[in-house]
């Protein structure tokens, strides 16, 4: 902004200088030319009177001395003719005497007692100012005199004044630039501190508040208001973070105690009440998962984390290995297809949580003897594709809403898994969309930002093999214990709304 203000000030000053100096230069040039023309015309008239007197007295031998002395002092050229246009004297030493100039227009006019002042070109191709005067007494014309001066002297004086005007304009612009730079820095300093403070606040903590003591009054007031707003916002965020961290501990204990008390009622209840007791225990478990999901989402929204390079292929392989035993228990296979995509930008732990949530949702709706496919595509894309019943277009549009559950869903989900997934992907600088899979099922499409390869090539480990290498295709074919999901965020059991 400082540069733009400086350029605007300089542009305005330049416009004013051009508006003033250009007309002044033209007026001076016109005036200088007019003064020079009048001076030449006056000298030509004076010399014409002197030469006419000498011609009248027959003193033709004095003519070369008269015009030669004048030409030597002034630098002009003088030519004198008689009444027939024959050259009587010429101040130019190489010019011949006795030539006939009666046919030339200015000489002819002078012999008719008509003076002429004009700009012409001499034999050397230079512009000259020519003043031709009749040598006459009354109406009797005894000769003519032509006085010529080169315009180079006038042009040089005009150029000097243009140079002086340009130098003065340059000095004025330099002063204006110095003053404008100081003024622009003074105006923009509060804006620079505001920009830095805004960037700090976006990262979650304002350590250097904007300077409210310099700059225009309006910007000082804006900086003070921003500081008050940021302080209040930090206080609110701190209170929300404190609630999110404390509520998880405070809510877990009563929910656990409530579940245990309900389960302790089972031996003392009539068998006909057992179904209602099981439903109550299930609702308590669902409430616990919902509370945990809300607290997790609050922590995500209140925590500013910078994305870091993560090996997507390694994370996919690791999470598939963790979920294969559970998938085998449900007679569902998990495949990894597509070429390796390398490293991507993601906040720490986000990819593991995203894949865990998407796999949990896919396994929940996958019928036996089907396959859940994790397909890697060029452009750092990951597709989690199942062969379940799929979702309608309207359901896909609302699947990322908090607490939303599709009509006809029969499981006790919280509706928070996919919102958490979307927040993690967005925080990593990527995008996630839900699309219909070929045939039946759903395709959860995750696109992440690739990490630009180092110009020296991929890093290698131990034996010199590339650190980023294709992951072999994997398929679950055995049954075993459930995977450890302690690292995962609460999954979305309801977002897809399928049985």
Helices and strands as residue ranges (DSSP letters): H 2-57, G 60-62, H 63-74, E 77-82, E 87-90, H 105-111, E 116-121, E 127-137, E 140-150, H 152-202, H 217-264, G 266-268, G 271-273, H 274-302, E 308-311, H 312-329, E 332-337, E 343-346, H 350-365, E 370-377, E 381-385, H 393-398, H 417-427, E 431-436, E 442-447
